Amino acid sequence: MRVVIIGGVAAGASAAARLRRLREDIEIVIYEKTGFISYANCGLPYFVGDVIKEKKDLLVQDANAFSKRFNVEVKVNHEVLSIDREKKRLIIKNLNDGTEFTDYYDKLLIATGAKAVVPSFAKDKKGVYILKTVEDAVRLKTALKEKDVKRALVVGTGFIGIETAENLSELGVDVTMLELVEQVLPQLDGDMSQIVKKELERNGIKLILGSALEDIKETNDGLIAIYSGGKTIDADIIVLSIGVSPESSLIPSSGIKGSIPVNSSMYYADDIYAAGDVAEITNEITGEKALISLAGPANKEARVAADNIAGLNSVYNGSLASSVIKVFGLTVGFTGLNEKTAAKSGIKYSKIYLSPANHATYYPGSAILDMKIIYSEDDYRLLGASIIGKDGVDKRIDVLATAIHFKASVIDLKDLDLSYAPPYSSAKDPVNMAGFIGENIKEGRLKQYYEEDIPEINLADSIFLDVREKIEFEAGHIEGAINIPLSSIRSSLSLLDKRKKIYVNCQSGLRSYIACRILSQNGFDVYNLSGGYRHYSYSQKSKNTLCGAEI
């Protein structure tokens, strides 16, 4: 049996290696359009920023070494031009000399990935770059060394855009970011993205949100980017990171315009399989088809495809799109559904915000983790999470991804037996804390309200009660709130009207929860602001002006 793999990066190389480990008796050929296989494209921004010094460090496997180790024929700089599905023939172009030839296959794996989206007006413009391949990274890094680059525009605030902006900034370049939607990192909900926005701005990144790139003009002094009805930005270079589209053009007769539809065996049709960014897969929670362009899923899909090509029975059940990204001094992690995707899928959900410390506060260096947990309103099943903090984010997001995969409820989190030592965690880990909150909600010990509920609350029959200390209250608070510090709650019960609902807040939600327990056991109808004033201030984008009254 002759197996041909089109594409030799994450999915293609992984599939070839797995296939060889399973079967020594088949021929395996890889055709890769670029000059490299199995390279770390996730590391390209760090190569540009000189964090990764040498090009060779990006190469997980050298083509020659890979070929020898796995007895795979590797053809780099070879582009597959067309597929004859009936005859199982390929037409290939050797990009080294321009010649074309024909090859055949018994089974075919398409692992061509996705191509960067480049508007027609940006093509062939000097000083405009993308960051998809090693060659792209080398071109950009060379330009930074050879030209006097002082101003850069990065278009798009997804993973690659933010990582590129950070690395350019660390090189001393003045960076502006342009984003079509009204927030950075569109993978996050808007409230959590405000934390990332603040970190970018704190590190000198200029942000222009809710604006579309419309044209690029070349001048003697560099480039002019035109956006949103004629506004302009001057730049020495422009890096486009506005998205990718699946490279599925090799099967045009199918009518496929996006990713290649495959079943759980990664099988398409006519002895053709697909894996990686080119393949349509399933959202593990909703069961809906999705395009998830991440290295982890790509490698798992490749393994499943190789298993089935080799004659095994293997399935890929979908992805949670678990991700993590460094944003200057912060780590941002997310998994599963956010509010936007849950609502779009018609799922009834609720949410929990919490802001615990990443490790024991008495041990030096503790810092806050901003956490958001999404769960099913019907059965409390975990649906998704996002976490932002300086340290300990990756550990917790992976624990939550595991819990989601095994269909745990938010309440199950309280029983997880997680490792503890003061430099790493607390005796009650932040993940456990989310479970405690979930249990309190289910058992009726805690009723929550959210930032978006505040404008709808009628002060005629309600009270906003801030239980922080006076100095915190005076620094900013919810309009109309009164201030009774937690330490004074028991002695101030007579000042509150039991006929009114009490909407309590503190900074993070902990002190206000304690206040809620005191008040509820004294006959008050109380609600706790999930995430506290800390989250409220992020959601409002700026602190409120001083208003309200103090008791």
N, C-alpha and C positions, 0 to 999 in steps of 0.2 A: 504494500500500500504506500502510495506517495501522498504526503500531506504538505500542502503549501500554506504558509502563513504570510499574509500581507500586513506588514507593520511589525517592527521589532523593538518597540519600546516596552512599556509596562506589561500590557496584556500579551503581546506577541512573544516576547522573550520568555515570560513566565510559562506560557502554554507550551512552547517548544521544550523547555527544560523538564516540565512535568511529563510531557508526552514521551520524552526519551527515557525518563526514569521508569515509566510504565512499560514501554515497548522498545526493545533493541532491534526488532525485525522490520521497522518501517523506515522509509526515506522521509526526511524532514528538510524543508527549504524555507528560509525566511527571505522575503524581499522588503527592504527598508529604503524609503525615499531619501532620507537624510544620510549623513556620513557616519552615524553612530547608532548603536543599538543599546537597549537596556540602560539608558541614562536617567539621571535623577532630575527630571524636569521641575520637580517641586523645589529644587535647590538653585534654580537659575537666578532668581533675584539676589541670592546671597553670593553667587559668583560675580554678578554685576557689581555688588557692593564691596567686593574684595574680602568678604568674610570667608568665603571659599576661594583660596588663592589660585589653584591650578585647575585647568580644564579637565585634566585626567581624573581629578577627584570627583567629578560629576558622573564618571562612567562606572556604573555598577559592574558591567562586564565589557571587556574589550571584545570586538567582533571576532578576532582571530582566536583568542583564548576561549571564548564561548563555543566557537565552532569545534575546536579540538576537544574540549571537555565533554560536550554533549553529542559529538558526531552529527552536527547540524550544518548544512550548507547555508552560509550567511552571505547574502548579496546586498551590501550597502550601496547607496547612490543608484538604486534601481527602482524605477517607478512602474507599478502595474497600471497599464492604460485601460484595459478592458477585460471583461470576463465573458466567455461564451459558456453559459450555464448548461446548454444542451450537450455540447461536445466536451465540456470540462477543460477548456483551453483558456490560456491567459496570453495577452500580448504585453510584453515588458519592454521598457525603454531603459537602456544603460545610460545614465546621466553623465558618465565619465566621457563617453565618446559619441553619444547621440544615436547609437545603433538600436534597432528594435529586433526582438526575437519572440518566439512562441514557446510556451511551456504548458505542461498538462498537470492535472491533479486527480486524485481519487476523492480526497476530501480537502475542503478549503476552510481556513479560518480567516475572517476579515477582522483585523485589529488595527485599523487605520487611524483610530482616535478621532479627535476633533480638530478643526482648524480655527484659527483666530478670526474673529469677525473684523473685517477692515472695510470701512465705507469707500465707495468708489473714488470720492474726492481726495482720499488720503493715500491711495496707491501710488507708488513710484515717487513720492515726495521725499526729498533728501531731508534727513533729520527726523523722520517719522519711523518709529520702531514698534515691533511687537516682541513678545517674549514667550515663545512656544518651543523652540528647539535650541540645541547647543549652539548652532550657527547664529541664531538670533541673539543669544546672550553674548557671543564673541563680538558680533558687530556693535552692539550697544556698549560693551565694555571698552572696545577699541576707540569708539567715538569719545567716550568720557576721558580717555587718556590723551588722545590726540587733539581734541578741540577744547576751547576754553568754555566749557559748559557751566553756566552760572544759574540758568533758569530752566526748569523742566515742568512740563505739563503732563500729568498722568491722567488718562481718561478712563474712568471706571474705578470703583472702590470695593471690588471683590477681593478674593485672596491675593491674586497676583498683583493687582493694582496697589493694594496697601503694602504688600511686602516690597514692591519696587519703589514706592514712594519713600518708605522708611530707609531702604538702602541708599537711595540717591541722597536723601537728607543727611545721612550719616557721612556721606562723602563731601558734604559742604554745599550741596546744590540747593538752591531755593526752589521748593516744590509746591505746585498748586495741583489740586485734584478736582476734576470735573465729573459729576455724577448725574445721570438722567433722573433718578428718583430722589425723593426728599431725605434720604438717609444714607449713611455709609454702611458697608457690609449688608447688602440687601437680604442675606441669608438670615439675619436676625430680625426680631420684631423691633419696631421703631423705638420703643422705650429702652431696650437694652443697647441699641446702637448709639444712643446718646452718650453712653459711657465711652465707647470707642471714639466717637467724634471729639469728645473733650480731650482724650489722650492724644489724638492726632494734632489738634490745635495747640495743646500744651507743648508739643515738640516742634512747633513752627510750621506745620503743614497748613496751607491755605485751602479752604474747602469752598467749592461752589456746587451747591446741591440743587436738584430739581431743574437742571439745565442740560440741553442737548447740544452736542457738537454738530455744527452745521457745515463747516468748511475749514480748510487749511490753506493759507497763502504763504508762498515762499518770498522772502525779501533778502536784501543784501545783508541784513543784520540778523537773520534767522528765520523764524516762523511766526505767523500770526494765526491763532486759532479763533474762529468765529463761532459764537454760540448764542442760542436763545434770542433770535431776532436782531442780530447785528452787534452784540457785545463782543469785545475782543480781549485776548490774552497774548502777550508777547512771550515767546519761549525760544530757547536755543535747541531744545529737542522736545519731541512729543512721544510718549509711550502709550500705545493703545492697549487697553485691557478691558474691552467692552463686552466680552463674552466669546463663546465658541459655538460652532455648529458642527454636528457630526459629519465626518468625512465618508458619506455613504453613496457617493456619486458612481461607484463602480457597478451598481446594480440599477441603472436608470429605468430599465423596462418594467420594474416592479411598481413604479409610481411612488416610491419612497422619497419623501422630501426632508425628513428629519432622521432620527435614529432608526437603525434596522430592528424591526420587531423580531424578537426571539422568544422561545418558550423557556421553561425553567432549566432545560438542558443546554441552553445557549444555542439552540438549533434554529436556523431560519428556514431553509428549503434547499432541495436539490444538492444534498451533501455539503451545504454551506453553513458554517457556524459564524457567530460574531461575538466579540467580547471587548470590553473596555468602553471608552467614551463614545464609540460609534454605535453601541448596542443599547436598545431600549430595555430597561429592566423594571422591576417592580418595587414600589415603595413598600417596605416590610410591614408597615402599620396599616395603611389604607388599602393595600392590594392594588392600587392604581398604577398604571404604567408611568415611568419617569425616566428622565435622562439625568444621571448623577455622575458628574465628571470628577471623580476622585480616584487616587491611586489604589487605595485599599479595596474598594469594590472591583476595580479593573483586574487586580491580581486574583481575586477570588473567582471572578467570572472566567478568567483564563484557565484556572485549574479545573473548573467544572467542564468547560468546553473540551479540554485535553482528555479528561476522564472519559467523556462520551465518545470522542473520536477513537479512543483506545479500546472501546467496547465495554466500559464500565457503565454503571447506572448511577449518575450523580446529578444532583439538582442544586440550583441556586435560588434561594428563597427571597432574595431582595436585600435592600440596603436601608439603613437608618440615616445615611449621609452624615455619619459622625465625623466631626472635623475639629481641628484646633489650629490657631494661628497666633503668631507673635505680633503684637502691635506696640513697638517701642518697649515700655516697661510693663505692659500688660500681656496676659495670655487670655485668649478668647476661645471658648470651646462650646460646641453645641451638637446635639444629637436628636434624631426623631423629628417630631412635628413642632412648629412654632404656632402661634395663634393664627397667623395668616393661612397656613396650610391646613390647619384643623378646621377653620371656618369654611374654607373652600371645599373641603371634603364633606361638609355637612355633619361634622362630629360635634356633639355637645361636650364641651370641655369646661374645666375650671383651672385655676392657676394659683400657685403659691410663690411669693417672693420672700427671700430671706437673705440676711447679710451677716453670716457668721465669720469668725476669724479662721484663717487657713490652718493655724495650729495653736497650741496653747498660748494664751496671751501673755503669760508670765515668761515665756521663752522669747529671747530677743528676735525681732524681725517679723512678728506676726502682722498680717495684713488682712483686710476685708475681702471676702469673696461675695460678689453680687450674683445671686442665683435666682433663676426663674424655672419653675417646674410646671409642666402642662400635664393634666390628667383627665381621664374621662369622668364626666359628671355622673354618669350612670353607675359605673362599677369601680371607680377610682383607679382603673388601670393606667399605668404610666404611659404617656404619649410622647413626651419630649422634654428637653432641658437645655438651658443655656447658662453658662457660668463665665464670669469675667473677674480676673484678679491678678495679683502679681506672682503668686506661687500656689501650687496645689490644684490648679484647675484641671490639668490633664488627668490626674488620678481620679478626681470625682466625676468628670464627664465620662470616663471609661466605665466606672462602676455603674453609673446611670444607664449607659448604653447597654451594658450587660443585663441589667434589670429589665429594661424595655424589651430586649430580645427574648427573655424568658417570661414575658408577659406578667411581670410583677405589678402589684398595685403600689400606689404611693405609700400606703400604710406598711407594706412589707419592708420598706426601707429602714424602719425603726429597728428591725430585728437583724439586720446585716451585721455580722461580726467582723468589723474592720480593724486593721492594725492601728496601734496607737503608741506614740512616744512624743514627748513635748515638741521636738523640732519638726514633727511631721503632721500632727493632728491634735485633736482633743479627745478626751475620753468619750464624749458624745460627738462623733464626727459630723461635719456639716450635712452629709447624706442622711445620717440618722436623724438629724434635726428636722429635715424635710419630712421624714416619716412621722415624727412626733406631731408636727403641725397637721399633717394629713389625718392622723388618728383623732386629734382634737376636733377637727372639722366634722369628721364622720360621726363622732359621738356627741356632737352638739355642744361641746365645750367652747367652741370658737366660731364666731360668725365674722366674716370678712367683708370689707368693702375695698374698692380700688380707686385709683386716681381718676379714672374716667367716670366714676359714679358721682364725684363731688359736685359738678355743676348741676346735677339733677336733685340734689338733696335740699329740701325746703327747711330753712332755718326757723320757720314759724313753729314747727313741731319737732325740731331736732337741735342738737348741740354738737358743735365741733369742740372736742376736748383734747388739748395738747398736754401731755404729761411729762414733757422734757423740763429741764431746768430753765430758769428765767433767761439766762444768757443765751441758751440755744434758741429759745422762743423768739427773743428779740432779734436774732440774726436772720429770721425769716420763718414764716409759718403760713398755714392755710388761712385764707381770708375768712374773717368772722370767728376764728377759733378763740376760745378762752384758755388760759394757762393755769393748770393746777399740777405742780410736780408730783410724781408718783409717791414721793415720801409724805405728801400731805393729803393723799386721796382719802384715807380712812377718816381723817378729822374734818374733811370738807364735804361729806356726803349730803349734808343739809343744804348746801349751796346749789345742788343739782335737782332738776325737776324730773320726777319719775314718770311723768306723763309724756316726756319727750324721749326720742331715741338718742342715744349717745354715740357719736362717731369719734372714736379715740385714735390718737396717733402719738408715736414717739419718733425717734430718729430711724430705728431699724425695724420696729415691730415687737421687740421683746418686752420693754418696759410697758408698752401699751397693752400687751397681752396680759401682763400681771395686773394692770389696772382693770382690764375687762373682767378678769376673774373676781376681783374684789367687788366691782360694781354689780356684776350679774348675781352674785350671791347675796347682794343687798337689795335685790328687786329691780335693778335697772335693765333696760333692753339695750345691749351694747354691741358695737361692731368695731373690729380692729382694722386699721389701714394696713393692708398687706404690703410689705416692703418699707413701710414707714415714710417719714418725710424725706429720707435719703432718696428713695425711688421716686417719690412725688416730684422732687426738685429736678431729677433727671428728665422726667416725663414733661415737665413744664418748660424745659430747656433753659430756664433762668429762675432764680429765686424770686419769690413774691416780694412785693413791697410790704413794709411793715403795716399791719392792720390787725384789728381785733381788740380784745380786752384781756386784762390780767386780773385774776382773782387772788 
